[in-house]
Amino acid sequence: MGVVIARDSQGKAGPYTWITYNQAHARAQRIATGLHTRLQLQRQDVVGVLSKNRALWILTETACNRMGYVSSPMPKSCEMSRMLRDEQNAASESRRWFS
């Protein structure tokens, strides 16, 4: 998995830094632990993921899968009220499927 560490003054991405499977596993585990301990999430809770398409997104998805959370992508272009309404609908649908 490649991660861009820095961008130049014009916003152009620098070279990728590659991480191993073990490093990806450790990072996903830290995210999972943070979601559980800091937010006190439980299995089947819905986690809205607002991120660009990059390694952090994949690591967050992996963390959610590991803990049994339902991840829901949230597009940057949506209004917050619409996202919250859609998340409530997604949560009730998810619980129906996983119950």
Backbone hydrogen bonds in HBPLUS format (Angstrom, degrees):
<---DONOR---> <-ACCEPTOR-->    atom                        ^
c    i                          cat <-CA-CA->   ^        H-A-AA   ^      H-
h    n   atom  resd res      DA  || num        DHA   H-A  angle D-A-AA Bond
n    s   type  num  typ     dist DA aas  dist angle  dist       angle   num
A0019-ILE N   A0001-MET O   2.95 MM  18  5.64 158.1  2.00 160.5 167.6     1
A0003-VAL N   A0017-THR O   2.81 MM  14  5.12 150.0  1.90 135.7 145.8     2
A0017-THR N   A0003-VAL O   2.70 MM  14  5.12 157.0  1.75 140.5 148.1     3
A0014-GLY N   A0006-ALA O   2.84 MM   8  5.49 144.9  1.96 162.6 159.0     4
A0008-ASP N   A0012-LYS O   2.96 MM   4  5.47 158.3  2.00 148.5 151.7     5
A0011-GLY N   A0008-ASP O   2.95 MM   3  5.30 163.6  1.98 117.6 120.9     6
A0024-ALA N   A0020-THR O   2.93 MM   4  6.23 159.7  1.97 151.3 157.0     7
A0025-HIS N   A0021-TYR O   2.82 MM   4  6.02 158.1  1.87 150.1 156.4     8
A0026-ALA N   A0022-ASN O   2.97 MM   4  6.17 159.0  2.01 145.0 150.3     9
A0027-ARG N   A0023-GLN O   2.94 MM   4  6.18 157.7  1.99 149.4 155.4    10
A0028-ALA N   A0024-ALA O   2.92 MM   4  6.10 164.8  1.94 152.6 156.8    11
A0029-GLN N   A0025-HIS O   2.93 MM   4  6.12 152.6  2.01 146.5 154.5    12
A0030-ARG N   A0026-ALA O   3.02 MM   4  6.29 150.1  2.11 143.5 150.9    13
A0031-ILE N   A0027-ARG O   3.02 MM   4  6.34 155.9  2.08 149.9 156.3    14
A0032-ALA N   A0028-ALA O   2.90 MM   4  6.13 163.2  1.93 150.1 154.9    15
A0033-THR N   A0029-GLN O   2.89 MM   4  6.07 159.7  1.94 148.2 153.5    16
A0034-GLY N   A0030-ARG O   2.94 MM   4  6.11 157.2  2.00 144.3 150.6    17
A0035-LEU N   A0031-ILE O   2.90 MM   4  6.18 161.1  1.93 156.1 160.7    18
A0036-HIS N   A0032-ALA O   3.03 MM   4  6.21 157.5  2.08 147.0 153.2    19
A0037-THR N   A0033-THR O   2.83 MM   4  5.94 174.4  1.83 158.2 160.1    20
A0038-ARG N   A0034-GLY O   2.91 MM   4  5.41 149.5  2.00 135.8 145.8    21
A0040-GLN N   A0036-HIS O   2.97 MM   4  4.75 118.3  2.36 111.3 122.9    22
A0045-ASP N   A0042-GLN O   3.01 MM   3  5.66 153.4  2.08 142.9 143.0    23
A0044-GLN N   A0068-GLY O   2.79 MM  24  5.82 170.7  1.80 138.0 141.3    24
A0070-VAL N   A0045-ASP O   2.86 MM  25  5.97 166.1  1.88 147.9 152.6    25
A0047-VAL N   A0070-VAL O   2.75 MM  23  6.03 158.5  1.79 152.2 157.7    26
A0072-SER N   A0047-VAL O   2.87 MM  25  6.02 154.5  1.93 154.9 152.0    27
A0049-VAL N   A0072-SER O   2.87 MM  23  5.90 162.6  1.90 141.2 144.5    28
A0074-MET N   A0049-VAL O   2.87 MM  25  5.63 150.4  1.96 151.3 143.3    29
A0054-ARG N   A0052-LYS O   2.91 MM   2  5.74 109.1  2.42 115.8  99.2    30
A0057-TRP N   A0054-ARG O   3.03 MM   3  5.59 133.4  2.25 113.5 124.7    31
A0059-LEU N   A0055-ALA O   2.93 MM   4  6.24 162.6  1.96 159.3 164.7    32
A0060-THR N   A0056-LEU O   2.90 MM   4  6.03 151.4  1.98 144.0 151.5    33
A0061-GLU N   A0057-TRP O   2.90 MM   4  6.19 159.1  1.94 153.4 159.3    34
A0062-THR N   A0058-ILE O   2.92 MM   4  6.13 157.7  1.97 148.0 154.3    35
A0063-ALA N   A0059-LEU O   2.95 MM   4  6.16 154.1  2.01 141.9 149.0    36
A0064-CYS N   A0060-THR O   2.91 MM   4  6.19 158.8  1.96 150.5 156.0    37
A0065-ASN N   A0061-GLU O   2.92 MM   4  6.17 163.4  1.95 152.2 156.6    38
A0066-ARG N   A0062-THR O   2.93 MM   4  6.10 157.3  1.98 148.0 154.4    39
A0067-MET N   A0063-ALA O   3.13 MM   4  6.35 146.6  2.24 145.2 153.0    40
A0068-GLY N   A0064-CYS O   2.95 MM   4  5.98 117.8  2.35 142.9 158.7    41
A0069-TYR N   A0064-CYS O   2.87 MM   5  4.78 148.9  1.97 146.0 144.8    42
A0068-GLY N   A0065-ASN O   3.30 MM   3  5.13 149.0  2.40  95.8 104.8    43
A0078-CYS N   A0075-PRO O   3.35 MM   3  5.86 162.3  2.38 113.6 118.1    44
A0083-MET N   A0079-GLU O   2.97 MM   4  6.29 158.7  2.02 154.0 160.7    45
A0084-LEU N   A0080-MET O   2.92 MM   4  6.17 164.1  1.95 157.9 161.0    46
A0085-ARG N   A0081-SER O   3.07 MM   4  6.22 159.4  2.11 143.3 148.9    47
A0086-ASP N   A0082-ARG O   2.84 MM   4  6.03 166.2  1.86 154.0 158.1    48
A0087-GLU N   A0083-MET O   2.80 MM   4  5.95 149.8  1.89 147.7 156.6    49
A0088-GLN N   A0084-LEU O   3.05 MM   4  6.28 151.7  2.13 144.6 151.0    50
A0089-ASN N   A0085-ARG O   3.17 MM   4  6.52 156.2  2.23 147.1 153.2    51
A0090-ALA N   A0086-ASP O   2.86 MM   4  6.11 156.7  1.91 147.4 154.5    52
A0091-ALA N   A0087-GLU O   2.80 MM   4  5.96 153.4  1.87 147.3 154.5    53
A0092-SER N   A0088-GLN O   3.12 MM   4  6.37 161.1  2.15 146.8 150.5    54
A0093-GLU N   A0089-ASN O   3.03 MM   4  6.25 158.4  2.08 148.9 155.1    55
A0094-SER N   A0090-ALA O   2.82 MM   4  5.95 160.3  1.86 149.5 155.4    56
A0095-ARG N   A0091-ALA O   2.98 MM   4  6.16 163.8  2.01 151.2 155.0    57
A0096-ARG N   A0092-SER O   3.20 MM   4  6.32 148.8  2.30 137.2 145.2    58
A0097-TRP N   A0093-GLU O   3.11 MM   4  6.46 151.4  2.19 147.6 154.9    59
A0098-PHE N   A0094-SER O   2.91 MM   4  6.13 155.1  1.97 155.1 162.4    60
A0099-SER N   A0095-ARG O   2.94 MM   4  5.65 120.7  2.30 141.2 150.3    61
